[in-house]
Amino acid sequence: MGETKVATIQDLQPGASLCVEVDGKKIALFNVDGKYYAIDDTCTHVGGSLSEGEVSSTSVTCPWHGAQFDLETGNVLRAPAQQEVNCYKVLVEGDDIKIETP
């Protein structure tokens, strides 16, 4: 497993999200009340950008068709998506936000 710096805490204020790229893969990074989450950025339904979705507690809703995913597990919480997204461990070291990838 490798760790990749993707942002700083100044880049991602509470309530914000952004899309980062690690090894050619788009990953959505979220700050929910100071806790960081990382999941695949691409919705498994039709490919909407989850980093552009609406966050509520620990879930994100795809802006295209309303599929909803759990930020902690990547599980589908609401259709039309049928397949979960990958989750990644987020590490904060000083001001650096890093994502651990396989």
HUHUDA-V853386 format. One record per pair of residues at least 6 apart in sequence whose ideal C-beta (glycine too) atoms are under 8 Angstrom apart, sorted by the first residue. I is the first residue (numbers start at 1). GAP is how many residues later the second one is. If there is no record, write none. Layout:
I,GAP / I,GAP
//
This chain:
1,99 / 1,100 / 1,101 / 2,98 / 2,99 / 3,88 / 3,95 / 3,96 / 3,97 / 3,98 / 4,18 / 4,19 / 4,94 / 4,95 / 4,97 / 5,91 / 5,92 / 5,93 / 6,14 / 6,16 / 6,21 / 6,23 / 6,91 / 6,92 / 6,93 / 7,11 / 7,13 / 7,22 / 7,89 / 7,90 / 8,87 / 8,88 / 8,89 / 9,83 / 9,86 / 9,87 / 9,88 / 10,85 / 11,7 / 11,86 / 12,6 / 12,17 / 12,18 / 12,19 / 12,24 / 12,85 / 13,18 / 14,17 / 14,18 / 14,19 / 14,20 / 15,16 / 15,17 / 15,18 / 15,40 / 16,14 / 16,15 / 17,11 / 17,12 / 17,13 / 17,14 / 17,34 / 17,35 / 17,36 / 17,38 / 17,43 / 18,10 / 18,11 / 18,33 / 19,7 / 19,8 / 19,9 / 19,10 / 19,22 / 19,30 / 19,32 / 19,33 / 20,6 / 20,7 / 20,9 / 20,79 / 21,6 / 22,77 / 22,79 / 23,78 / 25,15 / 25,76 / 26,14 / 26,15 / 26,16 / 26,23 / 27,11 / 27,12 / 27,13 / 27,14 / 27,61 / 27,72 / 28,10 / 28,11 / 28,12 / 28,13 / 28,21 / 28,22 / 28,23 / 28,25 / 28,32 / 29,7 / 29,8 / 29,9 / 29,22 / 29,61 / 29,68 / 29,70 / 30,6 / 30,7 / 30,8 / 30,9 / 30,21 / 30,25 / 30,30 / 30,41 / 32,23 / 32,25 / 32,26 / 32,39 / 36,54 / 36,56 / 36,61 / 37,21 / 37,34 / 37,35 / 37,50 / 37,53 / 38,49 / 38,50 / 38,51 / 38,52 / 38,61 / 39,11 / 39,21 / 39,30 / 39,32 / 39,35 / 39,46 / 39,47 / 39,48 / 39,49 / 40,10 / 40,34 / 40,45 / 40,46 / 41,8 / 41,9 / 41,10 / 42,6 / 42,7 / 42,8 / 42,43 / 43,6 / 43,7 / 43,19 / 43,21 / 43,22 / 43,24 / 43,26 / 43,38 / 43,42 / 44,23 / 44,32 / 44,37 / 44,38 / 44,39 / 44,40 / 44,41 / 45,17 / 45,19 / 45,20 / 45,22 / 45,35 / 45,36 / 45,37 / 46,18 / 46,19 / 47,17 / 48,14 / 48,15 / 48,16 / 48,17 / 48,19 / 49,14 / 50,10 / 50,12 / 50,19 / 50,35 / 52,11 / 53,7 / 53,8 / 53,9 / 53,10 / 54,6 / 54,7 / 54,9 / 55,6 / 55,16 / 58,12 / 58,13 / 58,14 / 59,9 / 59,10 / 59,11 / 59,12 / 59,18 / 60,8 / 60,9 / 60,11 / 61,6 / 61,7 / 61,17 / 62,6 / 62,7 / 62,19 / 65,15 / 66,12 / 66,14 / 67,9 / 67,11 / 67,12 / 67,13 / 67,14 / 68,8 / 68,9 / 68,10 / 68,13 / 69,6 / 69,7 / 69,8 / 69,12 / 69,15 / 69,16 / 70,7 / 71,16 / 72,15 / 73,11 / 73,14 / 74,10 / 74,11 / 74,12 / 74,13 / 75,9 / 76,6 / 76,7 / 76,8 / 88,11 / 88,12 / 88,13 / 89,10 / 89,11 / 90,7 / 90,8 / 90,9 / 90,10 / 91,6 / 91,7 / 91,8 / 91,9 / 92,6
//
